[in-house]
Amino acid sequence: MKNTFKSPEEEIQNLEKLLTLEQTEDLAQYQSQILETPLKERQRNGSTWYPVRVKNTQIGIGGKFVIELSRNIEFNQPHQFSPGAQAVIFWNAPAGQKTPQLAGTILAVDQTEIKIQINEEDLPDWIDERLIGIDLLFDENSYREMKFALEKVKNPIPGSRLEKLRNVALGWEKPDFAEIESLDSKDWPIKHLNSSQQEAIKMVMASNDFCVIHGPPGTGKTTTLVAAIKTALTRSKQVLVCAPSNTAADLLTEKLALANVKVLRIGNPAKISEEIFTHTLDFLVSSHGDAKEIKRLRKLAYELKKMAYKYKKYFDRSERDQKQIMIKEAKSILRQITDMEKYVIEGAKENTQAFVSTLVGASNQFLKGKNFEIVFIDEAGQALEPACWIPILKAQKVVLAGDHCQLPPTVKSKDAARLGLDKTLLDKIIERQGNQMVRMLNIQYRMHETIMNFSSNYFYNNCLQADASVKTKLLWGSEKGEENQPVVFIDTAGTGFEEKFNPGNAGLSNPQEAQLLFSHLKKWLVFIDNIQENQNREFTISVISPYREQVEFLKKELTTISKNRTNPIKIGTVDGFQGQEAEVIYISLVRSNSGQEIGFLKDIRRMNVAITRAKKRLVVIGDSSTLSGSKFYKSFFDYIDSIGAYHSAWEFLES
């Protein structure tokens, strides 16, 4: 990517404009879905629960109210709410009155109940009214933090570390390194790593500005990153570790804890998985020696507030005064709790080795004023550049880990993507600074070499090597019939299995292709269940498709096939499977039309993710006549022919 800007300031200013385009489109989609859509339609599409009733209220950590609400069982259709998302509780007020709202964060949700932590310390009078509902809320915070970071990056203090980091990342200055050969690594905690992983860690330690750990699928990127963090901690007391998503941040927390790193997961508890709760501030507070007293005081404050809110309407002056006394006393107790919690929080700041957060979460108040010798950013290939600058504001040097040949960040604005918002900081560093800042991991531990070879050749300059533990490992024995073949392509060309467009949600599916997948999978399961060697185990199986509409279609049938299996069959989109794996993967490509239109299958990074999820068997079903107009798919079909993996759908339709 050639740098066409006259200065780094101009480039960041352009990035600000692209981010504004993205925010505008994101807001427009929200408005279309929520603000401009009638209530009944919002109920149907799952973006609104209405009506709901207040089931319970309590005071959580920080003195904020947590409200538990439930909806009637007859309204339990699928919904779009998820833990960590922003939502508003609203009162569908009588005609002529303004509809009041109460914003908060979803802590937990199932089909009929939802728990929301509101952003206020007091409950409004209308909360116990009838005609209460819940809407999804547009989250301004992420954009606000990204814009704040970009403004800092655009106008750094002259001669500051931020100015140097910006100029190196964008290709305006060359990076600085210590002599790698001079580094003494004999005491580094990097045992049991292969040579490319050790070279990556050496690069981390030698870098003074930026460096990149390039981790293709299955090459142990997370293992290497954890080892790099442990090594960095031999020289630095504390580091900051970030990732674009809460899921990725949770995984890093789990892996660091297993490596005996003192780790603290920073962020909203609603967005953190239960498995790592013991590494959060909430857990430290709840398990502290004063926890019982804090719990008692919190309950007392809640009871006072609850009593105060009994005085709602039509009360006289004495009742009004009594209400104010109760609220004042409750707030005094909550201040006392805050002081008690502060001691725990300050101790956590001092004793933690690795703070882990999302990119936006690095702006958390808990980290205010803290700076780090090293900031690590994982999954950098999926991270919007503006979000990356948030933790970089706190860094002396930065390590990016990821793979620019896998899924890019999600950009909702087509104009912003076209103009470059989908180009990541990882992309820019690799393209503008070259290999001097990059170390690629080249031994992969996931896939049979036949599954690996196409991606290795097409995306990684044929540099990947399959470790001996997976190189020729078949599902069973050494039998090489179609049922045990590592790679199978089933071609639906000529069958008339055409894609279907759903005008209601603009989704694409291919029901006949899905039925072929069902048929092939069921026969294969019957075959392997009869093999003596496998009577005592089941293979992990996943079915994926690039199209959500096809995934929903697949789920209905595959749930029936899966329900009696020890390892249920997982079904999802390609995007949802990045970072996952299974012994057997089926892929339904969906696209089949006379115009060779393939839509976002043109993003070949999505296919790279899809075909590298399988460990021992990959079955791809699609229409070669539709797809072969693309250079990428033509190369894939040539590879399929070269390994004898081609099958016509007619073979299975006639059997």
MARKE-559136 format. One line per field, with one value per residue (C-alpha): residue number from 1; chain; z, x, y. Coordinates in steps of 0.001 Angstrom, whole numbers, padded with zeros to 6 digits, m for minus. Layout:
// MARKE-559136
i	NUM,...
ch	A,...
w	Z,...
u	X,...
v	Y,...
***
This chain:
// MARKE-559136
i	1,2,3,4,5,6,7,8,9,10,11,12,13,14,15,16,17,18,19,20,21,22,23,24,25,26,27,28,29,30,31,32,33,34,35,36,37,38,39,40,41,42,43,44,45,46,47,48,49,50,51,52,53,54,55,56,57,58,59,60,61,62,63,64,65,66,67,68,69,70,71,72,73,74,75,76,77,78,79,80,81,82,83,84,85,86,87,88,89,90,91,92,93,94,95,96,97,98,99,100,101,102,103,104,105,106,107,108,109,110,111,112,113,114,115,116,117,118,119,120,121,122,123,124,125,126,127,128,129,130,131,132,133,134,135,136,137,138,139,140,141,142,143,144,145,146,147,148,149,150,151,152,153,154,155,156,157,158,159,160,161,162,163,164,165,166,167,168,169,170,171,172,173,174,175,176,177,178,179,180,181,182,183,184,185,186,187,188,189,190,191,192,193,194,195,196,197,198,199,200,201,202,203,204,205,206,207,208,209,210,211,212,213,214,215,216,217,218,219,220,221,222,223,224,225,226,227,228,229,230,231,232,233,234,235,236,237,238,239,240,241,242,243,244,245,246,247,248,249,250,251,252,253,254,255,256,257,258,259,260,261,262,263,264,265,266,267,268,269,270,271,272,273,274,275,276,277,278,279,280,281,282,283,284,285,286,287,288,289,290,291,292,293,294,295,296,297,298,299,300,301,302,303,304,305,306,307,308,309,310,311,312,313,314,315,316,317,318,319,320,321,322,323,324,325,326,327,328,329,330,331,332,333,334,335,336,337,338,339,340,341,342,343,344,345,346,347,348,349,350,351,352,353,354,355,356,357,358,359,360,361,362,363,364,365,366,367,368,369,370,371,372,373,374,375,376,377,378,379,380,381,382,383,384,385,386,387,388,389,390,391,392,393,394,395,396,397,398,399,400,401,402,403,404,405,406,407,408,409,410,411,412,413,414,415,416,417,418,419,420,421,422,423,424,425,426,427,428,429,430,431,432,433,434,435,436,437,438,439,440,441,442,443,444,445,446,447,448,449,450,451,452,453,454,455,456,457,458,459,460,461,462,463,464,465,466,467,468,469,470,471,472,473,474,475,476,477,478,479,480,481,482,483,484,485,486,487,488,489,490,491,492,493,494,495,496,497,498,499,500,501,502,503,504,505,506,507,508,509,510,511,512,513,514,515,516,517,518,519,520,521,522,523,524,525,526,527,528,529,530,531,532,533,534,535,536,537,538,539,540,541,542,543,544,545,546,547,548,549,550,551,552,553,554,555,556,557,558,559,560,561,562,563,564,565,566,567,568,569,570,571,572,573,574,575,576,577,578,579,580,581,582,583,584,585,586,587,588,589,590,591,592,593,594,595,596,597,598,599,600,601,602,603,604,605,606,607,608,609,610,611,612,613,614,615,616,617,618,619,620,621,622,623,624,625,626,627,628,629,630,631,632,633,634,635,636,637,638,639,640,641,642,643,644,645,646,647,648,649,650,651,652,653,654,655
ch	A,A,A,A,A,A,A,A,A,A,A,A,A,A,A,A,A,A,A,A,A,A,A,A,A,A,A,A,A,A,A,A,A,A,A,A,A,A,A,A,A,A,A,A,A,A,A,A,A,A,A,A,A,A,A,A,A,A,A,A,A,A,A,A,A,A,A,A,A,A,A,A,A,A,A,A,A,A,A,A,A,A,A,A,A,A,A,A,A,A,A,A,A,A,A,A,A,A,A,A,A,A,A,A,A,A,A,A,A,A,A,A,A,A,A,A,A,A,A,A,A,A,A,A,A,A,A,A,A,A,A,A,A,A,A,A,A,A,A,A,A,A,A,A,A,A,A,A,A,A,A,A,A,A,A,A,A,A,A,A,A,A,A,A,A,A,A,A,A,A,A,A,A,A,A,A,A,A,A,A,A,A,A,A,A,A,A,A,A,A,A,A,A,A,A,A,A,A,A,A,A,A,A,A,A,A,A,A,A,A,A,A,A,A,A,A,A,A,A,A,A,A,A,A,A,A,A,A,A,A,A,A,A,A,A,A,A,A,A,A,A,A,A,A,A,A,A,A,A,A,A,A,A,A,A,A,A,A,A,A,A,A,A,A,A,A,A,A,A,A,A,A,A,A,A,A,A,A,A,A,A,A,A,A,A,A,A,A,A,A,A,A,A,A,A,A,A,A,A,A,A,A,A,A,A,A,A,A,A,A,A,A,A,A,A,A,A,A,A,A,A,A,A,A,A,A,A,A,A,A,A,A,A,A,A,A,A,A,A,A,A,A,A,A,A,A,A,A,A,A,A,A,A,A,A,A,A,A,A,A,A,A,A,A,A,A,A,A,A,A,A,A,A,A,A,A,A,A,A,A,A,A,A,A,A,A,A,A,A,A,A,A,A,A,A,A,A,A,A,A,A,A,A,A,A,A,A,A,A,A,A,A,A,A,A,A,A,A,A,A,A,A,A,A,A,A,A,A,A,A,A,A,A,A,A,A,A,A,A,A,A,A,A,A,A,A,A,A,A,A,A,A,A,A,A,A,A,A,A,A,A,A,A,A,A,A,A,A,A,A,A,A,A,A,A,A,A,A,A,A,A,A,A,A,A,A,A,A,A,A,A,A,A,A,A,A,A,A,A,A,A,A,A,A,A,A,A,A,A,A,A,A,A,A,A,A,A,A,A,A,A,A,A,A,A,A,A,A,A,A,A,A,A,A,A,A,A,A,A,A,A,A,A,A,A,A,A,A,A,A,A,A,A,A,A,A,A,A,A,A,A,A,A,A,A,A,A,A,A,A,A,A,A,A,A,A,A,A,A,A,A,A,A,A,A,A,A,A,A,A,A,A,A,A,A,A,A,A,A,A,A,A,A,A,A,A,A,A,A,A,A,A,A,A,A,A,A,A,A,A,A,A,A,A,A,A,A,A,A,A,A,A,A,A,A,A,A,A,A,A,A,A,A,A,A,A,A,A,A,A,A,A,A,A,A
w	000000,m001191,001177,m000783,002053,002418,006176,009033,010288,006957,007086,010599,009603,006713,009126,011299,008272,007507,011127,010944,007809,009695,012727,010492,008755,012041,013538,010407,010623,014305,013600,010805,013006,016247,016073,012750,013135,014715,018085,016826,014066,016585,018694,015684,014656,018229,018878,021460,024397,025156,027528,030409,034169,036897,038655,041045,041797,043721,044126,042430,042750,042344,043797,040482,040363,038687,037373,036497,034040,032457,029432,028869,027609,024485,023318,023558,019864,019009,020041,019423,023046,024425,027589,027382,024847,025615,026113,027266,029459,028268,029424,026640,028246,027593,024568,024999,027457,026598,026577,029328,029057,031356,029740,030941,030146,029810,032456,031540,029256,028233,026312,028881,031442,031255,033866,033223,035213,034735,034464,037227,041008,041410,039959,038293,039529,036326,036585,038245,035718,033246,029545,030169,027365,026422,023229,021971,022322,019986,021721,021302,023695,021271,018667,021305,022567,019058,018053,021236,020483,016866,017970,020264,017491,014996,017329,019532,021700,019468,020244,022302,022147,020624,017732,017089,017312,014935,012385,012489,012218,009224,007492,007972,010080,010309,013449,016009,017179,019589,018143,018293,018435,021578,023498,026235,026062,028230,031170,029150,029807,026167,026551,024355,021484,017895,016183,014453,017746,019505,016717,017172,020882,020126,017790,020575,022948,020354,019120,020464,018624,016828,015856,014449,015312,012151,013079,010226,011200,013633,014190,017920,017847,021268,022771,021345,022500,026064,026020,024696,027505,030129,028601,028576,032262,033036,032214,032797,035969,034161,030593,028899,026684,024366,021719,019538,021125,024625,023571,022489,025645,027802,026037,026651,030323,030644,028900,030904,034178,033210,032564,036172,035173,037682,035328,035791,033245,032928,031647,032269,034151,031771,028906,030659,030613,033872,033410,034140,036773,039370,037452,037640,040023,040971,042243,044156,045876,046611,048059,050129,053941,054152,051639,054253,055682,052167,051377,054593,053875,050265,051409,053932,051234,048967,051664,052361,048675,048338,051258,049806,046495,048202,048382,044741,044089,046038,049202,051596,052692,055642,053393,050835,053568,054813,051298,050988,054367,053294,049931,051588,054098,051352,049354,052452,052898,049242,049604,052559,050395,047641,050118,051280,047680,046767,048973,047051,043705,044516,045615,042305,040381,042236,042180,038654,036007,032923,032536,029835,028095,024756,022647,023653,027210,027489,028110,031307,034279,036198,033794,033758,034056,033686,031034,029992,028615,026287,024950,023219,020711,019699,016670,015099,011675,012866,014643,013306,013222,015246,018043,018107,018910,022215,024029,022015,023785,026903,025241,025020,022430,020769,019729,017210,016796,014112,010510,007762,005539,007724,008406,008336,010754,010268,008545,008047,005715,002176,001399,004481,003608,m000019,001068,003431,006881,006470,006186,009580,011341,010838,007064,006986,009001,006906,003585,004426,006631,005118,006883,009133,011791,011176,012265,010796,012658,010122,011913,012136,014602,013489,009994,007889,005285,002458,004145,004823,001473,m000551,001984,002490,m001226,m001948,001148,002828,m000013,000572,003893,006239,007424,009103,012361,012443,014960,012352,008988,007821,010636,009224,011097,011497,010424,006990,004862,002139,000759,000234,003803,005187,002599,004202,001527,m000490,m002903,m004000,m007142,m007599,m011105,m013461,m010710,m010760,m007057,m007349,m004545,m003080,m002140,000863,000239,003884,005214,001987,002971,000654,001062,m001061,000351,m002143,m001424,002280,001683,m000140,002840,005222,003083,002718,006426,007599,005363,006523,010186,009606,007922,010692,013455,012020,012131,015008,015921,016487,018486,021699,020469,018346,016112,016613,013618,012564,009653,008448,005688,004701,004669,007828,006028,005060,008624,009970,007384,008310,012037,011744,010224,011814,015329,014787,013511,016360,019394,020290,019789,022657,020738,019263,015741,015805,013150,012381,009996,008845,010772,013943,013554,013354,016107,016343,014932,014566,013339,010566,008822,006228,004247,002234,m000225,m001308,m004416,m007616,m010462,m014197,m013862,m011815,m009080,m005823,m003581,m000516,m001340,m003239,000132,m000103,003476,004582,002642,004105,007548,006466,004947,007780,010580,009786,011479,009640,007144,005062,002903,000683,m001271,m004003,m007657,m009632,m012677,m010583,m008631,m011215,m012710,m009676,m009794,m006203,m006692,m010009,m008127,m005427,m008012,m009691,m006299,m005747,m009095,m008287,m005085,m006524,m004220,m006854,m006715,m008623,m006618,m008963,m007346,m004092,m005558,m007466,m004643
u	000000,001695,001556,m000134,m000335,001932,002362,001329,m000966,m002802,m003173,m004642,m006966,m008198,m008692,m010866,m013068,m013412,m014325,m017015,m018404,m018502,m020199,m022785,m023607,m023676,m026051,m028227,m028583,m029479,m032048,m033563,m033773,m034907,m035958,m037808,m039355,m042794,m042886,m044553,m041976,m039145,m040721,m040740,m037124,m035899,m034501,m037199,m038795,m042267,m043983,m041716,m042129,m039603,m038864,m036163,m033781,m030516,m027417,m024283,m020604,m020113,m023526,m025362,m028800,m029185,m032700,m033985,m036895,m038953,m041220,m044242,m043515,m045643,m043120,m040086,m039134,m035394,m033854,m030741,m029839,m026535,m024449,m022332,m024573,m026030,m029793,m032467,m035461,m038342,m041847,m044412,m046027,m049636,m050304,m049031,m046276,m042602,m041283,m038609,m035601,m033041,m029748,m027594,m025528,m026917,m025373,m027204,m030031,m031918,m035142,m037474,m035368,m032777,m030588,m029445,m027050,m028263,m025970,m027751,m027576,m031310,m034396,m037049,m040625,m041980,m039938,m042825,m045386,m047016,m046045,m042296,m040034,m036356,m034610,m031094,m029025,m026506,m023119,m021421,m018579,m016386,m016471,m015823,m012724,m011402,m011813,m010112,m007152,m006893,m006824,m003885,m002091,m002661,m001146,001431,003899,006957,009698,007369,007206,003745,005114,007856,005454,003027,005726,007172,003774,002761,006108,007456,010445,012545,012248,015024,016279,018831,021246,019357,022608,023610,020484,021092,018148,019413,017214,014128,010998,010800,011318,009405,008992,010016,012690,010280,008458,011765,012813,009538,010249,013778,012245,009904,012819,015038,012365,012337,009230,006960,007203,004815,004250,002615,000657,m000981,m003675,m002571,000948,000627,000265,m001413,001206,003962,002280,001940,005617,006540,004578,006279,009648,008827,007936,011522,012396,009138,007071,003753,002401,m000889,m002442,m005361,m007555,m010428,m013104,m014100,m013852,m010217,m009401,m010961,m008907,m005694,m006614,m007193,m003915,m001859,m003339,m002430,001120,001247,001143,m000634,m003350,m006260,m009076,m010251,m013727,m017437,m018266,m021180,m018729,m016422,m016974,m017740,m014706,m012273,m014310,m011633,m009287,m011535,m011809,m015310,m013948,m011117,m013627,m016096,m013378,m011601,m011547,m014069,m016407,m018992,m019126,m019359,m022200,m024009,m023627,m024730,m027858,m028573,m028167,m030484,m033153,m032965,m033346,m036154,m038004,m037388,m038950,m042151,m042789,m043604,m046616,m049017,m046871,m046846,m043863,m042915,m042893,m040800,m038293,m038210,m037452,m034549,m033101,m033176,m031553,m028870,m028076,m027935,m025490,m023340,m023169,m022273,m019422,m018167,m018277,m016351,m013614,m013358,m013205,m010548,m008006,m008546,m008364,m005096,m003625,m004663,m002983,000257,000352,m000847,001703,m000552,m003628,m005938,m008690,m010329,m008842,m011592,m011427,m007866,m009518,m011082,m010899,m008972,m006016,m006141,m002662,m000895,001805,003512,006909,005209,001667,000644,m002244,m003571,m005809,m004422,m005600,m009209,m008702,m009785,m006773,m008477,m009175,m005525,m004359,m006285,m003846,m000872,m001334,m000052,002908,006659,006719,004092,003854,001157,000121,m002214,m002641,m003523,m004474,m007466,m010682,m010406,m012214,m015943,m016727,m020397,m019894,m019065,m017626,m015388,m014170,m013522,m011522,m009340,m010914,m010633,m006837,m005404,m002317,m000940,m001448,000299,003327,003882,003413,005363,008153,008602,009916,012389,009664,007928,008543,006239,005488,005866,005200,001488,000050,m003593,m004019,m003165,m000688,m003209,m005600,m002766,m000988,m003387,m003442,000296,000894,m001704,m001401,001937,004433,004529,006327,004114,005232,002977,004372,005023,002172,m000429,001314,m000160,m002634,m005914,m009193,m008500,m005861,m004283,m007349,m007698,m011197,m013471,m014764,m011239,m009959,m008472,m009978,m013175,m014839,m018403,m019335,m023006,m022472,m025207,m027559,m029765,m029128,m029534,m029153,m032296,m032601,m034721,m036055,m037102,m033547,m031499,m030069,m028874,m029379,m029208,m031660,m030801,m027086,m027931,m029953,m026975,m024788,m027290,m027404,m023632,m022997,m025639,m024254,m020730,m021788,m023398,m020176,m017802,m020112,m019656,m015853,m014544,m011712,m014078,m016849,m015645,m015248,m016896,m015175,m015686,m017689,m018566,m020633,m020019,m021166,m020305,m024030,m026114,m029350,m027819,m026594,m030130,m031431,m028691,m029380,m032927,m031891,m028477,m029838,m031837,m028781,m026644,m028892,m027914,m024177,m021689,m020049,m022873,m022292,m021466,m023022,m022148,m020834,m017222,m016764,m017958,m015472,m012225,m009995,m011934,m011199,m012728,m011539,m014139,m015379,m018155,m018423,m021483,m020509,m024142,m023463,m024878,m026069,m025634,m023872,m020901,m021777,m020051,m020664,m018481,m016943,m014593,m012992,m010652,m009464,m012856,m012232,m008739,m010332,m012960,m010648,m008105,m010545,m010345,m007780,m008227,m011095,m012424,m015546,m016411,m019690,m020210,m020816,m017555,m019184,m020239,m016995,m014321,m014453,m012420,m008648,m008663,m011362,m009833,m006568,m008477,m010151,m006790,m005454,m008501,m007819,m004123,m004849,m007730,m010323,m012943,m016422,m019555,m022736,m024327,m022230,m024100,m027498,m027662,m026393
v	000000,003145,006087,008870,011421,014442,014030,011723,014509,014493,010706,010774,013597,011461,008562,010819,011508,007803,007080,009748,008059,004765,006315,007990,004700,002780,005338,005321,001546,001840,004540,002478,m000593,001074,004715,004592,001155,000616,m001108,m004297,m004721,m004215,m006943,m009273,m008605,m009112,m005611,m004798,m006573,m005213,m005369,m006367,m006236,m005490,m008779,m007588,m004685,m004584,m002421,m003707,m002775,000961,001762,001334,m000256,m003649,m004302,m007757,m007779,m010539,m010812,m013011,m016505,m015930,m013304,m015607,m015406,m015009,m011686,m009572,m008819,m010125,m009635,m006489,m004740,m001324,m001093,001344,000658,002849,003689,003739,006780,007829,010017,013543,012608,012281,008691,008548,006228,004626,003547,000677,m002420,m005934,m008213,m011429,m012503,m015640,m016147,m014586,m012682,m009918,m008227,m004643,m002452,001111,004122,006043,005779,006370,004729,006923,006921,005381,002167,000282,001467,m000866,m000617,m000841,m002071,m002552,m001369,m001899,001299,002881,002895,006281,005491,003527,006285,008942,007125,006437,010085,011249,008955,010121,013749,012947,011045,013839,016436,014671,016538,017156,014654,012409,008625,008904,010975,008402,005444,007136,007924,004398,002696,004820,004494,008007,006916,003767,001615,001217,m002183,m003524,m006071,m009353,m011323,m009422,m010447,m012995,m015388,m018241,m017222,m016312,m018417,m019580,m023311,m025798,m023318,m023964,m021858,m019443,m018810,m018133,m015766,m013887,m013414,m012228,m009632,m008515,m008007,m006289,m003885,m000348,000868,m001626,m005286,m007885,m011548,m012925,m016047,m018012,m020548,m023235,m021889,m021248,m017468,m017306,m019622,m017425,m014236,m015531,m016566,m013107,m011456,m013636,m012759,m009041,m009272,m010277,m006655,m004779,m004810,m004478,m004733,m003932,m006624,m005780,m007392,m006096,m008304,m009378,m013026,m012607,m010623,m013353,m016046,m014105,m013709,m017446,m018366,m015855,m017124,m020708,m019452,m018155,m014493,m012225,m011050,m008639,m008434,m004832,m003988,m004095,m007329,m007862,m008300,m010759,m014533,m016343,m018618,m015767,m013931,m014712,m012391,m009317,m006382,m007472,m010785,m009109,m006831,m009635,m011922,m009276,m009453,m006595,m008256,m009282,m005774,m004297,m006701,m005730,m002019,m002457,m004277,m001509,001160,m000779,m001102,002639,003448,000941,002526,005997,005006,003997,007743,008250,010387,012534,012663,015633,017746,015492,012424,014311,015240,011655,010458,012910,011802,008151,008875,011017,008273,005646,007774,008239,004474,004004,006526,004497,001347,003171,004092,000464,m000792,001775,m000001,m003249,m001467,000288,m003040,m004600,m001789,m002408,m006223,m006999,m007999,m008029,m005854,m007254,m005283,m004687,m001891,000537,m000828,000514,003892,002501,004863,002203,002624,006422,007904,004537,004055,000829,m000056,m002552,m002755,m006008,m006008,m009432,m010160,m006973,m008136,m007694,m004373,m000984,001311,004102,001581,000472,003994,003974,001623,002916,006277,004464,002705,003062,000290,m001896,m005556,m006495,m010140,m011393,m012444,m009970,m012935,m013803,m011862,m008051,m005720,m005243,m001937,m001079,001887,000734,004182,004127,000628,001561,004611,002595,002164,m001611,m001243,m002071,m000804,m004321,m003971,m000608,m001713,m004834,m003035,000122,m001214,m004672,m007759,m005945,m005584,m008947,m012523,m015169,m018394,m021214,m024528,m025343,m027857,m028087,m029501,m032497,m031253,m031806,m029350,m026898,m026878,m024752,m021890,m022159,m021781,m019094,m016881,m017624,m018008,m021770,m021198,m023244,m026659,m029205,m030522,m034264,m034681,m033637,m033907,m037228,m037923,m039280,m039642,m043338,m045836,m045481,m046214,m043572,m043999,m040981,m041339,m040840,m038378,m035199,m032910,m033423,m031009,m031799,m029867,m028935,m027502,m028693,m029841,m026737,m026073,m022316,m019771,m018179,m014510,m013522,m009976,m009692,m009612,m009554,m012968,m015744,m019471,m022607,m025161,m027919,m027562,m027774,m030962,m032468,m031595,m033251,m036393,m036685,m036053,m038547,m041312,m040516,m040690,m044097,m045279,m044172,m045403,m048894,m048735,m050850,m048448,m045559,m047168,m045524,m041935,m039279,m036783,m033071,m031810,m028265,m026987,m023450,m021137,m017566,m016696,m016272,m017209,m020560,m021072,m020609,m023099,m025601,m025315,m026643,m029973,m030403,m029940,m033142,m035038,m033719,m034139,m037718,m037227,m036828,m033964,m031876,m030567,m026853,m024641,m021022,m018413,m018279,m015027,m016712,m019574,m017596,m018955,m022238,m025683,m029158,m032543,m032442,m029295,m029039,m025772,m024736,m021980,m021213,m019116,m020654,m018419,m017973,m014603,m015921,m013418,m014397,m011348,m011170,m014550,m012233,m011551,m014511,m013972,m015298,m018512,m018767,m018802,m021346,m023950,m023761,m024681,m028427,m030664,m033970,m033704,m030806,m031174,m028190,m028074,m025487,m024668,m024587,m022960,m019960,m019665,m020462,m016960,m015879,m016366,m017588,m020250,m021336,m021952,m023836,m026100,m026739,m027824,m030061,m031768,m032177,m034144,m036202,m034639,m033715,m035289,m034404,m033989,m036535,m039292,m038759,m037890,m041167,m043366
***
